[in-house]
Amino acid sequence: MGPVEFREWKQQLERIDEILGLGGVEEVFQRLSLARRNEDERVAAEKEKRAYRDLSNVEQASYQRLSSQALRCNVART
């Protein structure tokens, strides 16, 4: 990529960052993703007849960070 293409790509990524941040999309996605994970884990625990365990604060923060990365990668990819 040349300098012009790089600048255009950078501007697009910055705009995506702005939209995801200001629009609250990223926060909603994190909450929905975490809720889905918890529900899937609860169902799996019931099926396997084991105790359900909530994520610790550190694990939850890590999961939310991973969710944000997945969202951003998929938006940038498309």
Residue pairs with C-beta under 8 A, 6 or more apart in sequence:
1 9
13 76
16 72
16 75
16 76
17 72
19 25
20 26
20 71
20 72
20 75
25 71
26 68
26 71
26 72
29 67
29 68
29 71
30 64
30 67
30 68
33 63
33 64
33 67
33 70
34 60
34 63
34 64
34 67
37 55
37 63
38 54
38 55
41 52
41 53
42 52
45 51
45 52
45 53
46 52
55 63
